[in-house]
Amino acid sequence: LSVRAPFIATVIGEGMSGGAIAIAAASRVYMLEHAIYSVISPEGCASILWKSAEKAPEAAETMGITATRLKALGLVDRVVNEPLGGAHRDHRAMAQALKKALQDALRQVSDLSPAELVEQRFERVLAYGKYKEQQPAR
């Protein structure tokens, strides 16, 4: 968290385990549209909770490891759209889309002071796990 330079992370496939923890400390966290990101794999989670890796699909759904779900939860700053069929179908188009996204991210953080960068990252990590209680509709 105390890195005093902009740190932009992009999950392009699977961001799992200890690597996911390091990614969380970035100034900006981006994900490709079809990437997944979690501190534990769905198989590992299912093995712990249900003593069976066969429950991995249920664990993945519960964990919310997809780009759109993590964006909705505020854990990811931006989802970068992939070409039709996925990033591997059109490397050039994906590289261009990612280049634009990273340039945008760098513009967002380039004028921040080192103290502001550190403070933003610290606030980001402190916000993980926060929730709002809502009153039931009457």
GUVO-728018 format. One record per residue (C-alpha): x, y, z; residue in three letters. Coordinates in steps of 0.02 Angstrom, whole numbers, plus 50000, padded with zeros to 5 digits. Layout:
<nodes>
XYZala;...
</nodes>
This chain:
<nodes>
500005000050000leu;501455011950028ser;502095011749848val;502245030149807arg;502025028549618ala;500465024549517pro;500135005849514phe;498834999849389ile;498354981449390ala;497404972149255thr;496714954649275val;496774946949101ile;496344928849144gly;496344922449322glu;496904933149469gly;496944920649611met;497694917349781ser;499144928149844gly;499234937249678gly;497444943249704ala;497954951149867ile;499354960849782ala;498184966449643ile;496974973449772ala;498284986149826ala;498384994449655ala;497915012549620ser;496685005949491arg;496094988149464val;495444983349292tyr;494814966749228met;494524959849056leu;492694955749029glu;492894936849044his;494244936549179ala;494004930249356ile;494754936949517tyr;494734929849694ser;495874925749840val;495414907349824ile;494894896449679ser;493094890249671pro;493774872449689glu;494734877249846gly;493244886249919cys;492084871449882ala;493334859349959ser;493354869550119ile;491484873050132leu;490744856950064trp;492234844950071lys;492044842549883ser;492804851749735ala;491294845949635glu;490334860549710lys;491514872849624ala;490154880349510pro;489074884049662glu;490564891449753ala;491024902349603ala;489254909149594glu;489214912849780thr;490954920749778met;490514932749636gly;492194931349547ile;491684938449378thr;492194955549315ala;490434962549309thr;490004956349484arg;491624963249558leu;491334979949471lys;489584980649545ala;490324977149718leu;491584991249696gly;493094979649703leu;493584983049523val;493685000249444asp;493354995749264arg;492884980949155val;493774981248987val;492694973948850asn;493424959748749glu;493214956648562pro;491794945148509leu;492254927548565gly;493554933148692gly;495244941548697ala;496124926648618his;495074928448460arg;495784945448412asp;497414949848497his;497624966448407arg;495894972848451ala;496124967348631met;497824975748641ala;497074991948575gln;495624991548698ala;496794987948842leu;498015001348786lys;496615014348789lys;496005008548960ala;497755009149034leu;498075026448960gln;496445032349039asp;496955024949207ala;498665032949199leu;497875049949163arg;496775047749317gln;498245044949434val;499695054149353ser;499335070949437asp;499105063549610leu;500465066549738ser;501335051449815pro;500375054749977ala;498715055149882glu;499125038849793leu;499505030149956val;497945037350039glu;496815031749896gln;497505014049903arg;497325013550091phe;495505019450079glu;495165006549943arg;495744992250052val;494814998850205leu;493204999250102ala;493274980550065tyr;491904971550157gly;490854986850194lys;489014985150167tyr;487424994850185lys;485924988450279glu;484294992250196gln;482574992550272gln;481364980050194pro;480104987550075ala;478414990150157arg;
</nodes>
